[in-house]
Amino acid sequence: MTTDLPSTLTFDPQTGLLPVVTQDARTGAVLMQAWADRAAVQRTLDTREATYYSRSRQAQWIKGQTSGHTQRIVSVQADCDGDSLLYRVEQTGPACHTGAYSCYHQPLLAGDDPGSGLDGTLERVYATIAERLATLPENSYVARLHAGGLDRVLKKISEEAGEVLLAAKNGDRTELATEAADLLFHLLFALAEVGVGPADVAAVLQAREGKTGLKGPKEVG
């Protein structure tokens, strides 16, 4: 089925291109930025394969056609002016030609970061787990745990949950924080293995905000 390009899209009159930002739909991480002409965007909409235009080769290219690191399109959105696009994708393997999960992996500025809270930290840890699962680097804990199968991951969740209970029961704040971090890590691991992202969990929690329905203890007698 062919999807017509909206007339609101504005391609550069000199080059016939517009920039495309590509985002991992599971983790929210920005993976790369590239360019697309009308034909590349049209092919992306028609096939759900992320398709771009190479300015150096002056030719259309399909992400992963040679490397196998494909991008399946989840959604395509235009910005307010219609002169750039956002591809949200399901990434297979690393997105960067260097082998990194994302092309944006060279920090230039450190300091106060609104993503330094628990939510931002969980997103970054999940992104790291997803990268390790995609590349399976040697001597990686994620790679070793993955090799043991999902049951091994689930067993670790059970073990870490028990450690959390003991730490809380003992009132040990430091130990509780440590064990809770271990539990969250392995929970994120299980989510990544099954293909569920933090955004999926957040959507469920957000839908429950402000709602009642939890059952209280039964009355005696």
N, C-alpha and C positions, 0 to 999 in steps of 0.2 A: 504494500500500500504506500503510495507516494504522499508525502506531506509537503504542501507548498510552502516556500519560504515567505514569511510575513513581509509585507511591503515596508514595515517600520525599521527593518535592518538597514544600517548605513555602513557600506563598505568604503574604504578609503578610495577617493576618486583617482589617485595616482597609481596605487598598487592593486586595487581591487580586493584588498584583504581587510580583515578585522582580527583583533587579538582574541584568543580563547584561553581562559583560565580553567584548569581541570582540577577537580576536587574529588577525593575519595568519599563516596556516598556513605560508607560505613563509619569511617573515623572522623570525617570532617576536615582532614588534613589537605592542604593545598599541595598538589602533586607536581604541577608543571604549568608553564605558559607557552603557547605556541600561536600559530596563525592559521587562518582558514579563508579560502575564497568561497564564492557562491556554490561551486560544485562540491567542495569538501563538506560544507554545512549541509547541503542537500543530501549527500550520501550518508552523513551521520544520522540525519533524521529518518532516512529511508531504511537503513540497515541496523541502526543502533550500535555500530562499530565506530569508535572515535576516529575521525578522519580529519587530517590537517593539510596544510600546504607548506612545503619547504621553500623558503626564499632562496636558499643557497643552490638547491637542485632545480628550482623552478618547476616543481612537480608535486602532485598530490601524494600523500602517504598515509597509510593506515597504521595506527599504533599497534605494535606487536606482530605485524605481518612477517617480519624476519626474526625477531627475538622471541616471540611467543608470549611477551608480556602485554597481553591484550587489555583493552579497556572497553567494557560493555556499558553502553550509555543507560543511565537510570533516568536522567532528565536533562533537558537543555533549556537554559534561561537566558534572556537578553537583559542587558542593563537598561536603566531608565532612558538613555539616549539611543539605544539600539545600535551602538557602535562597538560593543564587545559582548562576548558570550561566556556563560558558565556551563561547562560540561560536568555533570555529576556522574561518576562512573563506579563500576565494580572493577577494581584493578587486579590483574593477575600478575604476580611477580612485582619486581621493582619498576617504578615509573621512570627513573633517571638512567641515562645511558652509562653512568658511572657504576651502576649496580646498587645505588642508594634507593631507599623506598620512595623518597621525594627529591625533586631537584632542589628544593629549598632546605639545604642542610648545612649552610655556612653562616653561623651567627655573626652579626656585626655589632650588635648592641645588647648588652646585658644590663639588668637592673630591675626596677619594680615592674612587675608584669601582672595584669589582671588575670592571666592564666595560671598564676602561681598557687591558686587555691586548689581545693581537692578536685573540683570538676575539671579544671585545666590539666592538672597532674594526671588524672585518670585518662583523659583523652590522649595525652602524650605517651603514657605507658601502653595504652591499647595500640597506638600507632606503632610503637617500637615492637610490640609482640607481633603485630600483623606483618611488619617488615621482616622479622626473623622467620616467621612461618613461610613467607614468600621466598626468602633466599636460603634458609637453613644453613647459616654459616657454621663452620667447624668450631667445636668447643663452645657452642652456645647452649645455655641451659634450656632455652625455649626449644631448640632443635632436638636436644636429648629427650625432653619431656614429650615432645610431639612424636618422636619415634616409638615411645612406649604406648601410644594409642590413647584414645579419649578416656578410657576407663582409668588410666593412670592419673590423668588430670583430675577426674572426678574424685578419685581416692584422696588426692592432695587437698581438695576442697573440704572433704569430710575431716581430714586430720587437722587442718588449720582452723576449722570451725570449733573443734574440740579445744584447741589451744586458746582460742579467743574466750571460750566459756570459762576455762580455768583461770586465765589472767583476770577476767572481770570478777570472778568469784573471790579471788585473792586481793582484789582492790589494787593491783599493781599497775599504775598508770603507764609507765614506760613499756612494760611487757605487753600491756593491752594494745598500745599503739603499734608496737612491732608486729604482734600476731594479727591484728586487724589489717595491717598493710600486706602481710603474707596472704591472708584470706582474699583480699581484694585483687591482688595480683593474679592468683590462680583462678578466681572467678572471671576476670577479664580474659584470661587464657582460654577458658572454656567457651566464653562468648565468641572469641575470635575463631576458635576451631569450628564452631557451628555456623559462623557467618552473621552473628548478631552484633551490632555495634552499640556503643554507649548511647547514641542518639535514639536507638530503638527503645532502650530501657528508659531513657529520659522521657520519651513520648508517653509511655505507660504511666509513669509517675505524675507527669503533668496533667494527664487526663483525670487522675484521681484527686488532684489538689482541690481542697475545699469541699470534698464530698465525704459524707458519712457512710456508714454501712458495716463498720467493724462490729462484730458481735461481742457483747460484754459477757462477763461470767454469768452462768445460770444461777437463778435465785434458788436458795435452799428452802425446802419445805413446800 
